[in-house]
Amino acid sequence: MVQSATIKDVAQRAGCGVATVSRVLNQTGPASPKMREKVMVAVKELDFHFSEVGRSLQSSTTRTIGCVVPSIENPVYADAVQGAQEVCLDAGYQMLLICTNYNAEMETHAIRTLISKQVDGIILTVGDVNNSEGLDLLRSRKVPYSLLYNTAPEGQNSWAVDDHAAAAKVASVFHDNKHKHTGFLGLDFLSSDRARQRFEGFAEGCASHNMTPPALLEVDDDVDDLTLRLEAFLKQHPNITGIFASNDYRALATIRSARQLSIDVPRDLSIIGFDGIKVGQMIDPTLATIATEPRALGAGASKTILSMIDGSTPPELPSKDQTFSFRDGGSLTPLVAESEDDGKVAAFPSSNDQTHRQAKIQQERSQ
């Protein structure tokens, strides 16, 4: 068996001391550009790899950052993780990712697992920031952490969108487009405090514009039964002309379900999402949404963790009005611009239901 190269071999090949090689590879101290180049050439020629176990024992760190998110099936979390990982890798850290599937028990287990692996810090999104066993564990163990997408209580680190203000903006947009009767479709509030905060902001925004209170449809992470749930919801609330989905993933699923019910978007039903994922601009109609910067949020959370580890100055958090913007799309249309009913609203099999819905729309057009 060929013996692996050692750091001493690298130092000898580069013509320097072991300490210099260590500083170059760990990016922990000064070295001239010429010497750095010699060290890196020697590393490549010798196919040298640090022993992570030995380095951890020597430095009392693992140079790993844990990351806990609900799911990377939702592209917004995938983008945020990508941004976080890029910063970690640039700083010489590896990232360990665990998805919790919006499950509180899995969330706690994930955090326990990362603590047992002695990660140097954790970036995480929890179900409820005010009721998280995992967060309590991190505080008691004094593990550096930064919340991602959760609005943190005072004194805690968080990179998040101003959910309340962003949702109020959605209400304003619906109002400007003459929609008075709206609905909110979001994850079970026990699984997502972001969904709850967005609903609260939306409801307050609707109230400020003298719109009717939004009807609420809470769903779980499984969108397979959404079509049946949406059909029942619209039958129960036949006046609704616009739906605000708590994220783009569910907004796109709602558009799909509407089509299955022969409901035309946006003629019969306008839909607004939240996050601004790229695929929302690749469909027809394009998705009207609250646009955010998930990659920048993930990168910011990583920078915060690294500053806590090395004692450097933490990055400046963006102001609340910089965390989101509204992006128009084809899934939203002014109510007064809607076309006459052509019989496509098949989600309401009763002709009386269809007539009632269209009568309400016509009444609002004339006001």
VMD Tcl script that draws the C-alpha trace (Angstrom):
set ca {
  {0.00 0.00 0.00}
  {1.35 3.44 -0.96}
  {1.86 5.63 2.11}
  {-0.02 8.94 2.05}
  {1.95 12.15 1.93}
  {2.32 14.08 5.17}
  {2.42 17.79 5.86}
  {6.15 17.42 6.40}
  {6.46 16.05 2.86}
  {4.61 19.10 1.54}
  {6.88 21.45 3.48}
  {10.00 19.72 2.18}
  {8.76 19.83 -1.43}
  {7.78 23.53 -1.12}
  {10.98 24.48 0.67}
  {9.35 25.94 3.75}
  {8.38 25.03 7.29}
  {5.42 22.96 8.43}
  {3.90 26.03 10.09}
  {3.89 27.88 6.76}
  {2.10 25.00 5.04}
  {-0.46 24.96 7.84}
  {-1.07 28.72 7.55}
  {-1.56 28.48 3.79}
  {-3.92 25.52 3.87}
  {-5.92 26.78 6.85}
  {-5.90 30.38 5.61}
  {-4.97 31.45 9.13}
  {-1.89 33.60 8.65}
  {0.37 35.56 6.32}
  {2.36 34.04 3.48}
  {3.69 35.58 0.29}
  {1.85 34.87 -2.97}
  {4.97 33.07 -4.24}
  {5.12 30.81 -1.19}
  {1.39 30.10 -1.37}
  {1.82 29.01 -4.97}
  {4.74 26.70 -4.04}
  {2.71 25.11 -1.26}
  {-0.31 24.53 -3.46}
  {1.85 23.04 -6.23}
  {3.43 20.68 -3.69}
  {0.00 19.70 -2.35}
  {-1.20 18.86 -5.85}
  {1.94 16.95 -6.83}
  {1.87 14.88 -3.63}
  {-1.91 14.50 -3.63}
  {-1.85 15.63 -0.01}
  {-5.06 15.66 2.08}
  {-5.47 16.96 5.60}
  {-6.48 14.41 8.19}
  {-9.71 15.99 9.40}
  {-9.68 13.83 12.53}
  {-6.17 14.91 13.43}
  {-6.89 18.53 12.67}
  {-10.04 18.45 14.81}
  {-8.17 16.96 17.77}
  {-5.43 19.55 17.41}
  {-7.66 22.60 17.05}
  {-10.75 21.49 19.06}
  {-12.86 22.35 16.01}
  {-14.30 20.23 13.23}
  {-14.46 22.98 10.60}
  {-18.00 21.90 9.82}
  {-21.20 23.93 9.85}
  {-24.57 22.23 10.27}
  {-27.57 23.33 8.22}
  {-31.16 22.39 9.07}
  {-34.00 23.32 6.69}
  {-37.52 21.93 6.22}
  {-36.97 20.74 2.64}
  {-34.88 21.31 -0.45}
  {-37.82 20.22 -2.58}
  {-38.88 23.85 -2.24}
  {-36.37 25.73 -4.45}
  {-36.17 28.68 -2.07}
  {-34.44 26.53 0.55}
  {-32.20 24.93 -2.07}
  {-31.04 28.40 -3.16}
  {-30.49 29.51 0.44}
  {-28.44 26.40 1.21}
  {-26.37 26.99 -1.93}
  {-25.58 30.54 -0.81}
  {-24.66 29.35 2.68}
  {-22.47 26.53 1.39}
  {-20.50 28.79 -0.96}
  {-19.47 31.03 1.94}
  {-18.56 28.03 4.11}
  {-16.43 26.42 1.43}
  {-14.60 29.69 0.73}
  {-13.72 29.84 4.43}
  {-12.50 26.24 4.52}
  {-15.57 24.75 6.20}
  {-17.73 21.83 5.12}
  {-21.50 21.85 5.48}
  {-23.66 19.04 6.84}
  {-27.25 19.35 5.62}
  {-30.33 17.77 7.22}
  {-33.94 18.24 6.05}
  {-36.74 17.96 8.62}
  {-39.81 17.70 6.37}
  {-41.58 20.29 8.54}
  {-41.64 17.80 11.41}
  {-40.89 19.05 14.94}
  {-39.50 15.70 16.14}
  {-37.21 15.40 13.13}
  {-36.09 18.97 13.72}
  {-35.03 18.20 17.29}
  {-33.34 14.97 16.21}
  {-31.43 16.78 13.46}
  {-30.11 19.37 15.89}
  {-29.12 16.68 18.42}
  {-27.29 14.82 15.66}
  {-25.32 17.89 14.59}
  {-24.43 18.73 18.19}
  {-23.16 15.17 18.69}
  {-20.97 15.59 15.61}
  {-19.47 18.68 17.27}
  {-20.19 21.06 14.42}
  {-18.75 24.52 14.97}
  {-22.09 26.22 14.33}
  {-25.57 25.67 12.89}
  {-27.72 27.53 10.37}
  {-31.34 26.51 10.74}
  {-34.98 27.08 9.92}
  {-37.35 25.85 12.63}
  {-41.08 25.28 12.64}
  {-41.83 27.75 15.42}
  {-39.08 29.99 16.74}
  {-40.99 30.56 20.00}
  {-41.52 26.86 20.68}
  {-38.51 24.87 19.52}
  {-36.84 22.22 21.63}
  {-33.90 22.26 19.25}
  {-33.27 25.98 19.77}
  {-33.39 25.43 23.52}
  {-30.70 22.77 23.12}
  {-28.46 25.09 21.13}
  {-28.78 27.82 23.73}
  {-28.05 25.46 26.62}
  {-25.00 24.00 24.84}
  {-23.86 27.48 23.74}
  {-23.51 26.33 20.12}
  {-23.26 29.28 17.69}
  {-26.32 29.44 15.47}
  {-28.12 31.71 13.07}
  {-31.77 31.42 12.13}
  {-32.69 31.43 8.44}
  {-36.14 32.66 7.34}
  {-37.45 32.65 10.92}
  {-38.04 36.08 12.40}
  {-35.95 35.87 15.55}
  {-36.82 37.22 18.98}
  {-34.72 40.16 20.11}
  {-31.11 39.24 20.79}
  {-30.99 36.27 18.41}
  {-29.28 36.14 15.03}
  {-31.60 35.80 12.05}
  {-31.58 36.29 8.29}
  {-35.21 36.53 7.34}
  {-37.76 38.31 5.20}
  {-40.14 40.79 6.82}
  {-43.07 38.38 6.38}
  {-45.61 40.69 7.96}
  {-44.83 43.70 5.77}
  {-44.48 41.59 2.63}
  {-47.89 39.97 3.17}
  {-49.46 43.37 3.80}
  {-48.05 44.41 0.42}
  {-49.89 41.50 -1.19}
  {-53.15 42.76 0.29}
  {-52.40 46.20 -1.15}
  {-51.76 44.70 -4.58}
  {-55.03 42.78 -4.52}
  {-56.83 45.95 -3.47}
  {-55.26 47.93 -6.30}
  {-56.52 45.25 -8.68}
  {-60.10 45.56 -7.33}
  {-60.16 42.21 -5.50}
  {-62.20 42.44 -2.30}
  {-62.74 38.77 -1.47}
  {-59.53 36.78 -1.10}
  {-58.19 33.60 0.41}
  {-54.92 32.56 2.02}
  {-53.42 29.13 1.36}
  {-50.53 28.14 3.60}
  {-48.83 25.39 5.54}
  {-50.26 24.31 8.87}
  {-49.31 27.15 11.23}
  {-47.89 24.65 13.75}
  {-45.39 23.54 11.10}
  {-44.46 27.00 9.83}
  {-44.41 30.21 11.81}
  {-43.59 31.96 8.50}
  {-47.00 30.97 7.12}
  {-48.70 32.22 10.28}
  {-46.91 35.58 10.15}
  {-47.73 35.98 6.47}
  {-51.40 35.29 7.14}
  {-51.44 37.80 9.98}
  {-49.82 40.46 7.82}
  {-52.18 39.71 4.95}
  {-55.27 39.87 7.18}
  {-54.18 43.21 8.63}
  {-53.48 44.52 5.15}
  {-56.92 43.46 3.96}
  {-58.51 45.18 6.96}
  {-56.63 48.40 6.28}
  {-58.09 48.47 2.75}
  {-61.64 47.62 3.92}
  {-61.50 44.24 2.18}
  {-63.30 41.24 3.61}
  {-61.18 39.13 5.97}
  {-59.28 36.49 3.96}
  {-60.59 32.94 4.11}
  {-57.98 30.51 5.41}
  {-56.98 27.14 3.96}
  {-54.22 25.36 5.91}
  {-52.57 22.42 4.16}
  {-49.76 20.01 4.99}
  {-46.57 19.52 3.01}
  {-48.19 16.92 0.74}
  {-49.77 18.70 -2.24}
  {-51.24 15.52 -3.76}
  {-54.71 16.18 -2.33}
  {-54.64 19.93 -2.98}
  {-57.11 19.77 -5.88}
  {-59.85 18.28 -3.70}
  {-59.04 20.68 -0.88}
  {-59.14 23.66 -3.24}
  {-62.42 22.57 -4.78}
  {-64.07 22.29 -1.35}
  {-62.55 25.60 -0.26}
  {-63.89 27.51 -3.29}
  {-67.31 25.92 -2.92}
  {-67.37 27.11 0.68}
  {-66.19 30.59 -0.35}
  {-67.68 31.21 -3.83}
  {-66.95 34.98 -3.71}
  {-63.17 34.56 -3.69}
  {-61.45 36.04 -6.74}
  {-57.84 35.97 -5.49}
  {-55.65 33.62 -3.46}
  {-52.39 34.45 -1.69}
  {-50.25 31.30 -1.31}
  {-47.70 31.37 1.49}
  {-44.92 30.33 -0.88}
  {-44.35 29.97 -4.62}
  {-44.21 26.19 -4.41}
  {-47.80 26.11 -3.19}
  {-48.84 28.88 -5.54}
  {-47.68 26.79 -8.51}
  {-49.47 23.75 -7.08}
  {-52.63 25.87 -6.75}
  {-52.41 26.93 -10.40}
  {-52.08 23.26 -11.36}
  {-55.09 22.32 -9.24}
  {-57.13 25.19 -10.64}
  {-56.50 23.92 -14.16}
  {-57.60 20.44 -13.12}
  {-60.83 22.05 -11.92}
  {-61.19 23.98 -15.22}
  {-60.69 27.26 -13.39}
  {-58.85 29.76 -15.56}
  {-55.97 31.63 -13.93}
  {-56.15 34.61 -13.84}
  {-59.53 35.15 -15.53}
  {-61.51 33.26 -12.88}
  {-58.97 33.31 -10.07}
  {-55.88 35.46 -9.50}
  {-52.99 33.91 -7.56}
  {-50.01 35.55 -5.84}
  {-47.09 33.60 -4.37}
  {-44.18 34.31 -2.06}
  {-40.40 33.81 -2.58}
  {-39.73 34.64 -6.23}
  {-38.31 31.26 -7.33}
  {-37.03 31.15 -10.92}
  {-39.48 28.54 -12.15}
  {-42.31 30.99 -11.46}
  {-41.11 33.01 -14.45}
  {-40.95 29.93 -16.70}
  {-44.62 28.95 -16.60}
  {-47.70 30.30 -18.35}
  {-49.06 32.40 -16.82}
  {-46.00 33.73 -15.05}
  {-46.39 33.91 -11.29}
  {-47.05 37.19 -9.52}
  {-45.12 36.97 -6.26}
  {-43.15 38.54 -3.45}
  {-39.55 38.29 -4.66}
  {-36.81 37.58 -2.12}
  {-33.08 36.84 -2.28}
  {-32.67 33.37 -0.74}
  {-29.05 32.93 -1.81}
  {-28.09 36.23 -0.17}
  {-29.95 35.25 3.00}
  {-28.14 31.92 3.16}
  {-24.79 33.60 2.57}
  {-25.52 36.14 5.29}
  {-26.38 33.40 7.78}
  {-23.06 31.66 7.03}
  {-21.11 34.87 7.44}
  {-22.82 35.46 10.78}
  {-21.87 31.98 12.01}
  {-18.26 32.38 10.90}
  {-18.02 35.74 12.65}
  {-19.27 34.11 15.86}
  {-16.64 31.38 15.52}
  {-13.63 33.58 14.79}
  {-14.70 36.72 16.64}
  {-14.72 38.92 13.55}
  {-17.21 41.71 12.86}
  {-20.59 40.23 11.93}
  {-22.19 41.18 8.60}
  {-24.78 43.93 8.62}
  {-28.35 42.71 8.41}
  {-30.44 44.18 5.57}
  {-33.11 46.66 6.54}
  {-36.63 45.26 6.55}
  {-37.68 47.14 3.42}
  {-34.76 45.56 1.54}
  {-35.79 41.95 2.16}
  {-38.56 41.77 -0.45}
  {-40.20 43.38 -3.44}
  {-43.38 42.68 -5.38}
  {-42.96 41.15 -8.83}
  {-45.93 41.31 -11.17}
  {-46.94 38.31 -13.25}
  {-49.61 36.86 -15.48}
  {-51.33 35.01 -12.61}
  {-52.79 38.34 -11.42}
  {-55.29 40.44 -13.30}
  {-57.53 43.37 -12.29}
  {-61.01 42.16 -11.47}
  {-62.58 44.73 -13.80}
  {-60.60 43.21 -16.69}
  {-61.98 39.71 -16.23}
  {-63.83 38.26 -19.18}
  {-67.40 37.04 -19.08}
  {-68.06 33.51 -17.85}
  {-67.71 30.97 -20.64}
  {-68.61 27.94 -18.60}
  {-65.07 26.94 -17.64}
  {-65.51 27.26 -13.89}
  {-66.12 23.57 -13.45}
  {-65.01 23.54 -9.82}
  {-68.57 24.58 -9.03}
  {-70.77 21.88 -10.58}
  {-73.98 23.54 -9.49}
  {-75.22 26.12 -12.00}
  {-76.53 28.10 -9.04}
  {-73.04 28.27 -7.59}
  {-71.63 29.49 -10.91}
  {-74.37 32.07 -11.28}
  {-73.86 33.31 -7.72}
  {-70.10 33.63 -8.20}
  {-70.42 35.52 -11.49}
  {-73.16 37.76 -10.11}
  {-70.89 38.80 -7.28}
  {-68.07 39.57 -9.70}
  {-70.39 41.60 -11.93}
  {-71.65 43.51 -8.90}
  {-68.10 44.45 -7.89}
  {-67.28 45.52 -11.44}
  {-70.11 48.04 -11.37}
  {-69.01 49.58 -8.03}
}
mol new
graphics top color blue
foreach p $ca { graphics top sphere $p radius 0.5 }
foreach p [lrange $ca 0 end-1] q [lrange $ca 1 end] { graphics top cylinder $p $q radius 0.2 }
display resetview
